[in-house]
């Protein structure tokens, strides 16, 4: 009898564990966008996007071959967002971006060091 109760308890706990693990819903927001070269409009693959708060939180992403990036699960708050690629000037958004649930689009246009328009 004890064995049946024990096995039943294990089965119930296992069922609760499996059905309760549907993933945690996102509690923050998302910043996404595209990085292109100023003038030509060419997508910039491999650019590093940095999202940082005054409190020291820091998130990074790298653009894909079409210049697109996405940073998810950013806690609610204000952030500075910048893009950098070797051979181009650092581009930082002047104002802070406020993030809450939802998404914000932030695009960048990079200028070649020593040239460009």
Secondary structure, DSSP 8 states (H G I E B T S, - for coil): -HHHHHHHHHHHHHHHHHHH-S-----SEEEEEEEEETTT--B-TT-EEEEE-TTS-EEEEE--TTSEEEEEEE-SEEEEEEEE-TTB--EE-SS-EEE-SEEEE--EEE-BTT---
